[in-house]
Amino acid sequence: MKVSKTDETSLWSVFTIFLRLGLTSFGGPVAHLAYFRDEFVVRRAWLSERNYADLVALCQFLPGPASSQVGLSIGLYRQGYRGALAAWLGFTLPSAIALICFANVIASDGALLSPLVLQGLKIVVLAVIAQAVWGMARSLCPDRARQSVMVVTACLMLWQPSAVMPLIVIALGAIVGLWLYPLKLSADNGCLFVHVGRRAGALWLLLFAVLLVLLPLLSAWLPGSTIMMLFDAFYRVGSLVFGGGHVVLPLLQAEVVPSGLVSNDVFLAGYGAAQAVPGPLFTFAAFLGASMNQGATGWVGGAICLVAIFLPSFFLVAGALPFWQQLRLNNKVQAALLGVNAAVVGLLLATLYQPAWTSAIKSPLDFGWALLAFMALVFWKLPPWLVVLGSGLLGGFVSLLA
């Protein structure tokens, strides 16, 4: 059910909505995109289904955390630069604060939640992704051609689940769209007019590139500065990683473990904790910054690493969106986007099986649990955060009885 739009354009509203999502969005980037769709397309109608799919497609092309970039894009659309900052703070701070607090008390064991509580969270994530696939497939894949693109995309992703494959299947979807839909399309299509001009967008992209080149030089020039070294390393990782949060983990491990800044045991404990908190997995950087054995540690170190790894996303989103808006008004680009959007649904469908299904469904009881969560979301129309909370509490109750 759609909610009232009264006062929804305020900066405070953007922050509080994303704060609630940051407190309740378990399950990683694909699940986050499903939560965003339910919040901003289904309930609040801030975006059309097509606008949202277009944003997801753009952020899949950009390096960095796709779900956080979609959130930044929505905040930028609603309230300009301040809205982007408010959206990022709301969505990111809950998990970042939780992981920094965990880093301050950790020994060598990161098991904060019982296995059954974590199992309950995995199951409800499966249901959330299934709900998103259900809704987006009905809207974005209404004919056989796009349904075929969706299924073939899912099969390719399951066959070769590499970090490069999403880019390949999205490009193939664009080619299919150009081939099958050469019609002259409407020039309107509910375009999102973001608060960034093309000149400003070019400046943001230039700043992104300049820092990518300049920071390693500054780090080499100031070899005794741990802060500069950390900022360079985390900015570089945030700039170059494709494939989402899980792909960033081996890159971060290579940056901080061999150098002795963080022990491997602490790194793995933090990774386990990052799986148990809501919000973007990139906030794992805050845990690492707070766990350093030298230089800036605690809250200062966590804040430095957190800002450094997300800063490229600000530059890329603000830089790419103005050009994206112009491109998507082109008839050929619109035709390509029909195929791209179907491919995006296929990516979500592949994730429904791997890793959502394979990590959550271990027994017939798990499958029944997932069916109940799906029914609560799709048929009972309960909000996702309530289903997440209920599933986690149910897992905790069962663990007490075990």
N, C-alpha and C positions, 0 to 999 in steps of 0.2 A: 504494500500500500504506500502510495506516495505521501510525503509529509508536506506540511505547509512551507512555503518559501519565505515567510515573514522573517526579516532580519538575517536571512541566510547569506547575504552578500557581505556581511561585516567581517573584518579581519579576525575578531574574536571567535566568530562562528566557524571560520575555516580552521582555526587552531583547535578548538574544542572537538570538532568532528574528527580531525585527524588524530587528536590525542586519544579519543575513545578507540579508534582503529589501532593505534599503537599499543594500547593496553590489551586488546582482544584478538589481534590478527596473528594467530599461530599458523605455522605450516610452511614458511618459505615464500619465495617470490610469486610462484604461480597461484598459491592460495591467496596471497595478498591481492593479486589482480582480480581474483574472484570476489573478495570482500569489497574492493573498490567498485567493481561493477554493481554489486548489490546496493551499495550505499549511494553512488552518484548517478547511476543510470536508472535503476529500478525504483529506489525509494525517493530520491530527491530530484530526479530528472534534470540534473545540472548538465548532463551530456546525453546525446542520443547514442544508441547502440553503435552506430557507424562512427561517430566522433570518437567514442571510447576505443573501438577497435583500431582506428587510425593512430591514436596516441600509443597504444600498445605496440603496433607495428613499428612506429618510429623508434620507440625506446628499445625494441629488440635489436635494431640496427646499431644503436649507440653502445659504446663500451660502458661498463658500470652496472649498478643494480637497477634492473628494469622497473621493478615495482616502485622503488623510491623515485625514479625519474618520472613515472606516470603521476605519482603524487605531487611532485614538484610542478609538473605541467598543469595539473588541475588547480593548484594554488596560484600559479602564474596567471591562468585564465580568469580566476575569480577576483584576485586582488593584486595583480602585478607582482613586482619583486617582493614586496612585503608578504603577499599571500604565499609565494613560493617558500619563503623562509618560515612562515607560520606552519605551513603544511609539513615541511621537513622537521621542524622542532617537535610538533605534536606527534608525528609518526615515529620519530627516532628516539626521543628522550627516554621513554619508559624502559626500553630494552637496554639502552646505553647506561642508564643509571643503575639498573639491576645488575648488569655485568661488571660495572666498576665496583659496586658494593661487594659482589662475589669475589672479585680479584683481591679485595682488601682483607678477606677472611679465609682465602683458599689455603689448603695445605697441599694435598696431592690427589684428593678425591673430589670429583665434581658432581656426584650424584645427589642433587638437591630434591628431586622428585622421585616418587616410587615408580617402578616400571609400569604398573597398571595405569597410573595417572598419565604418563607419557603415551601409553597405548591408547587411552581414551582421546587424547589430543590428536594423535595420528588418524584415528578413525573419523573424527569430526572434520578434519582437513580433507579426507577423502570425500566426504559428503558435500563439503563446500565446493570442491572442484567439480564434482559431478553435477551440482546445481548450475554452475557457470557454463559447463559444456552443454547442458540441456537448453539453457536459455539462449546462449550465443549461437548454437547450431540452428535453432528454429528461426532466428532473426537474420543471420548472416549467411546461411547455407540453405536457401529455400528451393534451389533447383538441383537437378542431378549433377550438373557440371561442378558446382561448388561443393556439393556433398562428396563428389569424387576427389576433389582437391583436398578436402578435410581428411578423408580416410587415407589417401596416399601419403599425405604429409605425416600423419600419425605413424603409418607403417615405416616410413623412412627414418623417423626419429627413433623408433623402437629398434630398427635394424642397426643404425649407426648413431648412438646417442652421444655425439661429440659436441664440443663447444661451437664448432663451425657449422654444424648441420642446420641449426635454426636460420642462419643467414642464407644457406643454400635453398632451403624449402620456401622461405619467404620470397626469394628471387624467382624461384620456379613458379610460385603462385602468381607473381606479378606478370610473368610471361604468359601464363594461361589466361589471366584476366584480359591482357591485351589481345590475345588471339580470339577469345570467345565473346568478348563484349566490346566490339568496335563501334558501338552506337554513340551518338552525341548525347551526353548526359547533362543534367542540370548544372548550371554554374554556381548554384547556391549551396545546396546540400548541408545547410546548417553549419557553415564554417565557423571554427573557433577563432575569434579575433583576439589574439593575445596582446598584452600590453608591452610589446617589444617591437621596435622597428627593425627593418633589414640592416640599416647601418649599425645600430646597437648590437644586433645579432652577429654581424661580422666582427665587431670589436670583442665580443665575448669569446668567439672562436679563436681570435688572434691571441687573446690573453691566455686561453687554455694551452695553446701551442707554445707560447713564450715561456710559461712556467714549466712546461714539460721539458724544455731544453735548459732553462736557466737554473732550476733547482739542483740538478746533479752537479753543475759547475760550482754553485755556491757551497754545496756539501763538500766537494773536493777542496775548495778554497779554505773552508773552515773545518778541518778534519777533527778538531776537538769538540765540535758542537754536536752533542747527541740529539738535541732538539731539531737542528737542521737536517741531520741524517734521517731522523724519523719522519719528518715532514716530507722530505724528498721520496723516501721509500714508499710511504703510504699514498702520497699523491700519484706516484708512478703506477702503483698497483691499481688504484681507482681509475686511472686513465686508460689502461691497456687491457684490462681483463674483460673478456667476452664470456657469456654463458651464465652469469648470475653468481649468487653468493657462494655456492659450493665450489665453484672454480677458483675463487679467490683464496681459498684456504691453503693449498699447497704453495702458492706464491708468497703468502704472508709467512708461512712456515720457513721458507727459504730465506726470508729477510731477517727474521728475529731469532730463530733457533740456532743455526750454525755460529752466529756471532756471539751467542751467550746472553743476549738481552733477555730472553725468556727460555726457561728449560722446556724440554719436550713434554714432560709430565704436566707442567702447568698449561702448556699450549693445548694438549689434548683434553684436560679438564675444562678449560674455557670453551673449547669446541662443543663438549657435551652440554655445558650450561647454555650456550648460544642456541642449541636445538630446543631447549625447554622454555625459552622466553618468547613473547610475541615480538612483532616488528621485524625490521630488515636484518638479515644475517651479517651485513657489513658492519653492524655495531660491535661485532667481534673485535674490531679494531680498537674500540674503547677499552675492552678487557685487556688486550695486549699492551696498550699504552699504560694502563694502571698497574700492570704486572712487571714492568721493566726492572731489571736488576741494577740499572745505572741511569744517570740523567734524570729527566722529568718522569716522575712516577705518580701513582695515586690519581687524584682527580685531574691534576694538570696534565699529566701524561695521557690520560684517557681522552681528555678534551682535544689535545693536539692531534692525536692519531685519528680521532673521529672526524674532525674538521678536514684533515688532510685527505682522507680517503673519499669523502663525499664532495669535496670542492669541485673536482672535475665534472661531476654530474650537474652542478649548478651552471657551469660554463657551457656545457654541451647542450643542455635543455634550452637555456636562454638563447644560445646561438643558433640552434637548429630549427626551433619552432617557427620563427618568422619566415624562413625559406620554405619550410614544410607547408605552411598555410598557402603560400603562393603556388607551390607545385601541385597541391592536391586539388586546386581549382581547374587545372588543365584536364581536358577531356580524356587524353590518353592516360594520365596519371590516375584519374578517377576509375577508368576501366581496369587498370592494373591493381588498384586498391580492392576491387571486388574479389580478385583472386588472392591478394595478400590477406584480406580479412578472413577468407576461408582457411588459408594456411595457418593463421593465428589460432583459429579454433582447433585445427589439427594438432598444433603444438600442445594445446591444453588437453586434448584428448589423449595424446601420448603420455603426458604427465599423470593423467588419471590412473594409468596402469603402472608406470614406472617413474617416480618411486612411490606414489601415493598408495596404490593397491598393494604392491609387493611388500611395503614396509608395515602396512596396517593390518592386512587380512591374513591371520595365521590360523584361524579355526572357523568352524561354522558359527560360533558365538560372535566372533568379530564381525562376520558378514551380517548377522542379524542386528548387531549394534549399529553398523553403518547404515542399514536400511532404516532404522528408527531415526537416526540423525538426518538422513535424506528426507524422510517424510516430514520431520519437524521443520525443515527448511523450505521444502517445495510445496507441501500440501497444507501444513499448519501455519505457514508464513511466519514462523518465529524468527527474530533477528539472529544473525550468525553469532554475535557475542554471547547471547544467552545459551545457544546450543553448545558453544565451546565451553562455557562455564559449567553447564549441566553435565557434559560428557567428562570433563576433568574431575568434577565432584563424584560422579558415578564410579570412575576409576579409583579414586581415593577411598570410597566406601568399600568397594570390592577388595581393595588391598588390605583394609583393616580386618575384613572377615577372613582373609586367606591365612 
